[in-house]
Amino acid sequence: MRSPFQSEPEAFRSVLLVIFALLAIVLAAAFGPTWLALVVLAGMVGALALRIAQRRVGKRRRVEMGLRSAPAHVGPVAERRVLIVANDTLREEALLSEVERLASAPHTRVLLLTPAVISPGARLTGAIDRPLDQARVRLDAALDRVGRDLDVTGEVSEADPLEAVEDAFATFAADEVIVTTRGEWAWGGLEPRLAGLVRERFAVPVRHLVFEPGSGAQEPDRDTEARYRHEFEEAVTRKGRVVLAGVGILASLLMSTVALVQSRERRQAGATSVVTQTAAVVPKVVKVVDLKIIGGSKVGPDGKKHDAFTTTEFAVKVGQPLTLKIDNTDDVPHSITAPVAGVNIIAQPGTHTYTLIVKQAGKFQWYCVLPCDTDANGWAMQHPGFMNGYITAI
């Protein structure tokens, strides 16, 4: 699979844009209305389309420039200019010997161009001093080794290697370019595919010298150059997949976090609603309740009159007594019994005062355990609002 990126920094920038786009969309969906997320998504799609169009235009321009990029010869007719692009290979004796050989030829000027290898992260944070210093140290050591009496100059660039070559052509119109790399790319060195890119960009002779530590230079053939490019594209693709997987995981974590926050907010809102609704139906907590028990006083859904308490809903605070003044107008005792709440009050005929205490929070159903409403087979004992009701302890 051919990588859609021209370089690793471009792939890194693209991944960062994807991360920021996902983050913007997730935040808009989480904390704003739906239309805001759609607007952000549409903006991202538009920016992506614009970027693709710009890349296509840039690619066409690079092709056109490549056809025109054989620089005009500068200087005396007999003068020959050689641009040597190197970084970690500057320590190789074979390369320095080649520089000496070229510079020793009459009317030959040599420029040693050393692009500093700067990671995308370092470019993003501005931490480029260290790789620049490393490149300067290598270049100075190489110039000292070659000797200052030859027409050899050096230049360090912080630009991308291919851009550095383009910049060098603006001031040093080379008649030949020599790109030196390792056979396998390692951090701190130039990519082996750089020679092929320079060859595509400039209509001048380009040599690719591959150095392995302690050995002489080798010039790869066309198949090897194609392999370098293929390996680079595969490496970028693998890294892109790993980073995109990380982006997907990050987006999933963000969306999960947002979902958890929204779920918790909904639960809190629901709990608040339940508390509000409960507070609305719970009778007001008072210290004294006056009530009566009257036989055959309340009409039920069956149209018949049944025995009933005039108050069947009681609200208490946990552990605090509630005084009940009960006027039992019937000639037999009745009760307020709630076994789960530990309540069992026997109301004798006549007016008497009783104490209701509940030691745990909750809503408990009570009923009369003594036979009553006998004309209806005890119907009132089983139905709230008659000889049955609720005690709510808060």
C-alpha positions in Angstrom: 0.0 0.0 0.0 1.4 3.4 -1.0 1.6 5.9 1.8 -0.4 9.1 1.1 2.2 11.2 3.0 5.2 12.7 1.4 7.2 12.6 4.7 7.0 11.5 8.3 6.5 15.1 9.5 3.6 15.4 7.2 2.1 12.2 8.5 2.6 13.5 12.1 0.9 16.8 11.3 -2.0 14.9 9.7 -2.4 12.7 12.8 -2.4 15.8 15.0 -5.1 17.4 12.9 -7.2 14.2 13.2 -6.8 14.2 17.0 -7.8 17.9 17.3 -10.8 17.3 14.9 -12.1 14.3 16.9 -11.6 16.2 20.2 -13.5 19.2 18.8 -16.4 17.1 17.5 -16.6 15.1 20.8 -16.6 18.2 22.9 -19.2 19.9 20.7 -21.4 16.8 20.9 -21.0 16.5 24.7 -21.4 20.1 25.8 -23.3 21.8 23.0 -26.4 21.3 21.0 -26.5 18.7 18.2 -26.3 21.4 15.5 -23.0 22.6 16.9 -21.4 19.2 16.5 -22.8 19.0 12.9 -21.3 22.5 12.2 -17.9 21.4 13.6 -18.0 18.2 11.6 -18.9 20.1 8.4 -16.0 22.5 9.0 -13.6 19.7 9.5 -14.7 18.0 6.3 -14.4 21.3 4.4 -10.9 21.8 5.8 -9.9 18.3 4.7 -11.3 18.8 1.2 -9.3 22.1 1.0 -6.1 20.4 2.1 -6.5 17.6 -0.4 -7.0 20.2 -3.2 -3.9 22.1 -2.0 -1.9 19.0 -2.1 -3.0 18.1 -5.6 -2.1 21.6 -6.8 1.2 21.4 -4.9 2.0 18.1 -6.6 1.3 19.5 -10.0 3.6 22.4 -9.3 6.3 20.2 -8.0 6.1 18.2 -11.3 6.3 21.4 -13.3 9.2 22.8 -11.2 11.0 19.5 -11.6 11.0 19.9 -15.3 12.5 23.5 -14.9 14.8 22.9 -12.0 18.1 22.4 -13.8 19.9 25.5 -12.4 21.8 27.8 -14.7 25.6 27.4 -14.3 27.1 30.1 -12.0 30.7 31.2 -12.1 33.5 30.5 -14.5 32.8 28.1 -17.3 35.4 25.6 -16.0 34.1 25.8 -12.4 32.3 22.7 -11.1 30.1 22.8 -8.0 29.3 19.7 -6.0 26.6 19.6 -3.3 27.1 16.7 -0.8 24.2 16.0 1.5 25.3 14.1 4.7 24.6 13.8 8.4 25.7 10.8 10.4 27.8 9.6 7.5 30.2 12.6 8.0 32.2 10.4 10.3 33.0 7.9 7.6 36.6 8.0 6.3 35.4 6.8 2.9 33.2 9.8 2.6 35.8 12.3 3.8 38.3 10.8 1.3 35.7 11.3 -1.5 35.3 14.9 -0.4 39.0 15.4 -0.5 39.2 13.8 -4.0 36.5 16.0 -5.4 37.8 19.2 -3.8 41.3 18.5 -5.0 40.2 18.6 -8.6 40.9 21.9 -10.3 38.1 24.5 -10.3 35.9 22.4 -8.0 33.9 23.8 -5.2 32.2 21.5 -2.6 29.4 22.4 -0.2 28.7 20.0 2.6 25.0 20.3 3.5 24.0 18.8 6.9 20.3 18.8 7.5 19.6 18.3 11.2 17.3 15.3 11.8 14.6 16.8 13.9 11.6 14.8 15.1 8.1 16.0 14.5 7.6 16.2 18.2 10.7 18.4 18.6 9.5 20.7 15.8 6.1 21.0 17.5 7.6 21.9 20.8 10.5 24.0 19.4 13.1 21.8 21.0 15.5 21.8 18.0 18.7 23.1 19.6 20.1 19.6 20.4 19.8 18.1 16.9 21.2 21.3 15.4 24.2 21.2 17.8 24.8 17.6 16.9 24.8 18.4 13.2 27.2 21.3 13.7 29.6 19.2 15.7 29.7 16.5 12.9 30.1 19.2 10.2 32.9 21.0 12.0 34.7 17.7 12.6 34.4 16.8 9.0 35.7 20.2 7.8 38.7 19.9 10.2 39.4 16.5 8.9 39.3 17.5 5.2 41.4 20.6 5.8 40.6 24.3 5.4 43.0 24.8 2.4 40.5 23.1 0.0 37.5 24.9 -1.4 35.0 23.0 0.9 32.4 24.9 2.9 29.7 23.6 5.2 26.1 24.5 6.0 23.7 23.2 8.7 19.9 23.4 8.0 17.0 22.9 10.3 14.6 22.4 7.4 13.3 19.0 6.1 16.2 17.4 4.1 14.5 17.8 0.7 13.6 21.4 1.5 17.2 22.0 2.7 18.5 20.8 -0.7 16.0 23.2 -2.4 17.3 26.1 -0.2 20.9 25.2 -1.0 20.2 25.4 -4.7 19.0 29.0 -4.3 22.5 30.1 -3.2 24.7 27.3 -4.5 23.8 26.2 -8.0 25.2 22.7 -7.9 26.2 20.9 -11.1 26.1 17.6 -9.2 24.5 16.3 -6.0 25.8 13.5 -3.9 23.4 12.1 -1.2 25.0 10.0 1.5 22.9 7.7 3.7 23.0 4.4 5.5 21.6 1.3 3.9 19.0 1.0 6.7 17.5 4.1 8.2 18.3 4.8 11.8 17.4 7.7 14.0 19.8 10.6 13.5 20.5 9.7 9.9 19.0 10.7 6.6 16.4 8.5 4.9 17.8 6.2 2.2 15.0 7.3 -0.2 16.2 10.9 -0.1 18.4 10.4 -3.1 15.4 9.3 -5.2 13.4 12.4 -4.1 16.3 14.7 -5.1 16.6 13.0 -8.4 12.9 13.6 -9.1 13.1 17.2 -8.1 16.3 18.4 -9.8 17.4 17.8 -13.4 21.1 17.5 -12.4 23.2 14.3 -11.9 22.5 12.8 -8.5 24.6 10.1 -7.0 23.6 8.0 -4.0 26.4 6.8 -1.8 25.5 4.2 0.9 27.9 3.9 3.7 28.0 1.2 6.3 30.3 1.7 9.4 33.9 0.9 8.6 33.2 0.0 4.9 33.5 1.8 1.6 30.7 3.5 -0.3 28.3 1.7 -2.5 25.9 3.0 -5.1 22.6 1.2 -5.1 20.9 0.2 -8.3 17.4 1.2 -9.4 15.8 -1.8 -7.8 17.4 -1.0 -4.4 16.3 2.6 -4.7 12.8 1.4 -5.3 13.1 -0.8 -2.2 14.2 2.1 -0.1 11.1 4.1 -1.0 8.8 1.1 -0.5 10.3 0.3 2.9 9.8 4.0 3.9 6.2 4.0 2.8 5.5 0.8 4.7 7.1 2.2 7.8 5.1 5.4 7.6 1.9 3.4 7.0 2.6 1.2 10.0 3.3 4.2 12.2 0.1 5.8 10.9 -1.9 2.8 11.7 -0.5 2.6 15.2 -1.1 6.3 15.8 -4.6 6.2 14.3 -5.4 3.2 16.5 -4.2 5.4 19.4 -6.4 8.2 18.2 -9.4 5.8 18.0 -8.7 4.7 21.6 -8.4 8.3 22.7 -11.6 9.2 21.0 -13.3 6.1 22.5 -12.1 7.1 26.0 -13.3 10.7 25.5 -16.7 9.6 24.3 -16.9 7.0 27.2 -16.0 9.7 29.6 -18.6 12.1 28.2 -21.2 9.3 28.2 -20.4 8.6 31.9 -20.6 12.2 32.8 -23.9 12.6 31.0 -25.2 9.3 32.6 -24.3 10.5 36.0 -25.9 13.9 35.4 -29.1 12.1 34.2 -29.0 9.9 37.3 -28.5 12.9 39.6 -31.3 14.7 37.8 -33.5 11.6 38.1 -32.7 11.3 41.8 -33.5 15.0 42.3 -36.8 14.5 40.5 -37.6 11.4 42.7 -36.7 13.3 45.8 -38.8 16.2 44.7 -41.7 13.9 43.8 -41.4 12.1 47.1 -41.2 15.3 49.0 -44.4 16.4 47.3 -46.3 13.2 48.4 -44.9 12.9 51.9 -47.2 14.5 54.5 -45.8 17.4 56.4 -43.9 16.3 59.5 -45.8 17.6 62.6 -45.5 16.8 66.3 -49.1 16.1 67.1 -51.8 14.5 64.9 -55.5 14.5 65.9 -57.6 11.8 64.3 -60.7 9.7 64.7 -61.8 6.2 64.1 -65.4 6.1 62.8 -67.3 3.0 61.9 -69.2 2.9 58.6 -68.2 6.5 57.8 -66.4 6.4 54.4 -67.9 5.3 51.1 -65.7 2.9 49.2 -65.5 2.2 45.4 -68.2 -0.4 46.0 -70.6 2.3 47.0 -70.8 0.9 50.6 -69.8 2.7 53.8 -66.7 1.3 55.6 -64.9 1.7 58.8 -62.1 4.3 58.5 -59.4 6.4 60.2 -59.8 10.0 59.4 -56.0 10.2 58.8 -54.2 7.3 57.3 -50.9 8.9 56.2 -48.3 9.7 58.9 -44.9 11.4 58.4 -42.3 11.1 61.1 -38.6 11.8 61.6 -36.5 8.8 62.3 -36.1 8.3 66.1 -38.4 11.2 67.0 -41.8 10.6 68.6 -45.1 11.6 67.0 -48.0 12.2 69.3 -51.3 10.7 68.1 -54.5 11.9 69.7 -57.0 9.2 68.7 -60.7 9.5 69.3 -62.0 5.9 68.7 -65.7 6.4 68.4 -66.3 2.7 67.8 -67.1 0.4 70.7 -64.2 -2.0 70.0 -60.4 -1.3 69.9 -58.5 -0.9 66.6 -54.8 -0.8 65.8 -52.1 0.9 63.8 -49.8 -2.0 63.1 -46.6 -1.9 60.8 -44.4 -5.0 61.7 -41.5 -3.9 59.5 -41.4 -0.5 61.2 -41.8 -2.0 64.6 -45.1 -0.1 65.2 -48.2 -1.6 67.0 -50.5 0.9 68.6 -53.8 -0.4 70.0 -56.4 2.4 70.1 -59.0 1.8 72.8 -62.5 3.2 72.6 -62.7 6.8 73.6 -60.1 9.5 73.3 -56.5 8.6 74.2 -53.0 9.8 73.4 -50.4 7.4 71.9 -46.8 7.8 70.7 -45.5 6.7 67.3 -41.7 6.1 66.9 -40.0 4.7 63.8 -36.2 3.9 64.1 -35.5 3.4 60.4 -36.1 5.5 57.3 -38.5 4.3 54.7 -42.2 4.0 53.7 -44.1 1.4 55.6 -47.7 0.1 55.2 -49.8 -0.2 58.3 -53.1 -1.9 58.8 -55.6 -2.7 61.6 -55.0 -6.2 62.9 -58.2 -6.3 65.0 -61.4 -7.5 63.3 -63.3 -4.5 61.9 -65.5 -3.6 58.9 -67.2 -7.0 59.5 -70.2 -6.0 57.3 -67.8 -6.0 54.3 -65.7 -9.0 55.4 -62.9 -6.8 56.6 -62.5 -5.0 53.2 -61.3 -1.7 54.9 -58.4 -3.5 56.6 -56.8 -4.3 53.2 -57.2 -0.9 51.5 -55.2 2.3 52.2 -57.3 5.3 53.1 -59.7 3.2 55.3 -58.3 0.9 58.1 -55.0 0.8 56.2 -52.4 3.4 55.3 -48.7 4.4 55.2 -46.0 5.6 57.7 -43.2 7.6 56.0 -40.0 8.0 58.2 -37.4 10.5 56.9 
